[in-house]
């Protein structure tokens, strides 16, 4: 935007007449180097190369597979097939300890509304909640601890912290409580707490 200054001058040969003189101050033109620098900065920002250091996981030298099925020469996603997505490990669903006054019964009581052997999913199926399903799989037994994984709907299985008798885990809209862990038969049973 140009700056406009206005001045009024009295002309000596015509004292009764005033003339308005308008002068415009032109903006200095940017130098070619400044213009080139600004264009370079804008193109780098548009390309997503804002000069930031790569995150540690981006600096690895192991090649990542692309969506096109090949590997890129530069160790990242190829231009032909999109970009690869690295899986982010999810924390296990946390266990809530049993109440302080909880008396631990025999670990292999055989009691519980739901149960499964190691490597199987719990039966009967847990009820749907808010149109979503939950599948519990027994992945192992370690002493009196049940090792479980939980899958919401069609999602990926997610580990549940090891649960022993009386402990609970809240998985989205469901809370389960382990009621029996039988190492000999590799069977775990639990109840659903509403």
N, C-alpha and C positions, 0 to 999 in steps of 0.2 A: 504494500500500500504506500503510495507516494505522500510525502508531507507537503502540505500547501501552506504557504505563508502569505499574508495579505498586508500590504502597507499602503498608506495614503500619503501622497506627496503633493505639496502645493507648488504649482508652477509659477515662477516669478513673472513671466510676461503676461499671464492672465490671472490676476489675483482673485478674481471672482469664480474662477473655475477650478474644481478639484478633479484630479484624475486618480483613478484607482489603478494601481500597478500590481499585477499578480505575478509573483515569481514562484516557480516550482523548484523544489530541491530534488534532484534525481538521486535515487538510491545507488550506492556503489554496486557495481556488478561483482558477483562472487568470482573469485579466481578459479581457474580451471582445476587446480589441485583440490580446492575445497569442494567443488562440484563433483569431481571424480571420487573423492573420499566419501561423500554423502551417498552417492549411488552405490558404491561398494558396500557400505554399511547396510543400506536398505536391502540389497540383494542377499547379503549373508543372513540377515534377520528373516527374510522371506524363505530362505532355504533351510532355516532351522539350525544354522551354524553360528550361533551368537557368540562364539569364542569361549564357550564354557568348557571346563575340563570334563572329560568323560567320567561317568560314574565308575567305580571300581569293577562292577560286573561287565561294563562295556569295554574295559581295557584288557580283557583276557584275550589270549591268542587262539583259543580253541574255536574252530569254525562252528557256526550254528546252521542248522538245516533251514531251508526256506520252504515256502508253501509250494514252490514249483518242483520240489523233490530233489534238488541238487544242493550243492554247497557253494557259497560265494567265495571268490578268490580273496576277498578282504577280511574274511573271518566274521562277517555279519550276515544279515539277510540279503538275499540277492534282489536285484531290481525287477527281475522277471516274475517273481512269484509272491510278492508281498513281503511281510516281515515275519520272522519267527517270534513266538511268544514263549518266554521262559516261564515255567511254572513257579509260582511263589508258594513255598511250603506254608501250610496253615498250622497254627498252633492247635493242639488237641483241645477238645471240649474239656473244661476243667471239672475236677471232682470236688464235691462238697463233702467235708468230713461228717461222720455220724455225730449225733448230739452227744454231749458229754455223759449223759446218764444212760446211753445205749449199752445194753448187755449183749455181748457178742454170743450168738448161739453157735451150734455146731455148723461149720462152714458148708457141709454137704447135707443140707436139710431136705433137699428135693422140693422145696416150696417156692412157688412163684407163678404168676399168671402167664408169663412168657418165658420161653427157654430155647436154647440151641446148643448143639455140640460145636467144638472147635472147627472152623471152616464152613459153618452153615449160618444161614440167617435165621433170626428168631421167628418162632411160630407161636401162636397165630399172629397174623399181620397186625401191626399197631394201627389204631384208628386214625383216619384222616383228620387233619385239623386245618381249617382255613383253606381247604382245597389242596393241601399238600400232604405228601406221604413221608414216612420215616421208616427206614430199614436198618435194623441193628444186626451186625454180624459179630460172632465170637471169633476173634483172631488168635486167641491163646489163653493159657492159664499159667500164672506164675505163683505157686504156693496157694494162698487164699485170695489172690487178686485176679479179677477177670479183666482180660484185655479185649476191648471192643472197638468196632468202628461203626460210624453212623453215616448214612447216606440220605440226604434230603431230596425227594423227588427223583429226577433223572441226573442229579449232580454226581460229583466224585465222592468216594468214601473219605471220611475224615476221622482220624483217630480220636478216641475218648481216653482221657487219663485213666490209668489202672484203677479199678474200683474194687473195694472189698466190702464185706457185709455191712449194711447200714449206710454206706456212702451213696450219694446221689450225683447225677449229672443232668444238667439242663441242656437240651438240644433243641433249639428254636422254641416250639410250643409244647414240647414234651419234656417231662422230668421222669427219669427212671431211677430205681433203687435196686441194687443187687441184693438178692435174698438167699442165693445158694451158689456155691462154687465147688464143684466136685472134680478134683484132679484125676481120680481113678477112671471115671466115665467120660472125662473131658466135656462135662455139661455145665452150663451156667444158666441160672434162672434169675429173673428180675420181675419187679412190679412196675406198673405205670402209676405215677402219683398225679392226680388231677389238681 
